[in-house]
Amino acid sequence: MWHLYKGGDITIQGPSVLVRKKVGDNLSLSANYYEDMISSASIDVKLSASPYHETRRQESVAADYLHGKSTYSAGFITSKEPDYKANTEYFAVSQ
């Protein structure tokens, strides 16, 4: 998939690829790659006509397990920008 947003003198676009595999009757595994390429300019950059470009890359892996009427989900997400890195681990239960 290719995502695109344009508005307020900013453009955000990039690819997203999701792969999901069913393993048995109750388990699915997934992996995702998502990229934001940002093109914009702050007011001081606009006045000097210098564009701003940055790319954020996000990768994730997850598992979903169905037991009765409940779904147990767990995963890990990592997101990297030129000046910032974030890691997220999660676990969720839904009915």
N, C-alpha and C positions, 0 to 999 in steps of 0.2 A: 504494500500500500504506500502511496505517497500522500503526505499531508501538506496543506498549504493554508496560511493565514496572511492576509494583507489588510492593514488598517493603521491609521495614525502614524504614517511614515515609517512603518515597520513591516518587514516581511519575515515570516518564520516558515520554513519548509524542510522536508527531509523524508527519508524512508522509514518504514516500520515493517519488520518481518516477524511473524509469529509462527512457531512450529509447535503443534500439540500432538501427542501420541497417546492413544489409549493402551493401557497395559492391563489385561485381564478385564473383569467385569466392573471393578470398583475404583480403579486407579487411572489417573491421567497425569502425564508429565508435559511441561511446556517450557519453551525458551523464547525470549523476545529480544530483538535489537531495535532500538528507536533512536533516531538522530534528529536534532533540531539545528538547522543552520539559520542563524539570525543575521539579518541585514538591517541596519538602522543608523540613526545618528542622534546624539543629544543636541541641544540647542547650540552649545559652543562648537560642536563638531560641524553642525550645519553651516554656521557662519564662516568657517574656514574651509568648507567643502571637502571635508575628510570623512569618508564613509566608515562605518563600524561593522565588522563581521566577527562572529563567534560561532563555534560549534559545540553543542552538548551531545554527548553520547551516553546512552543508557542501555544496560544489558540486564536481563533478569532470567531466573530459572524458578520454576514452581512445581508443586505437586498438589493434586486434589484427590482426596479419598472419600468415596461415598460409603456411608455405613447406615443402613436403614434410611431414615428421613434426614439424616445429618450429613453435611459435607465438611470435611476437615481440610483446610488449605494451609500450606506453608511455602515460603519462598524467600528469595534473596534478590535484591536489586542494587546495582551499583551505577552511579551516575557521575560522569566526569566532564568538567569544564576546564578551560585553561587556568582558572584561578580558584577552583573549588572541586572537592570530591566528596561524595556522600554515599554511604552504604546503609541499606535498610534490610532488616530481617523481619519477617512477619509470620504470625500464626493466627488463623481465624476459624471459627466454627459457625456454621449457618444451618438453619432448618427451614 
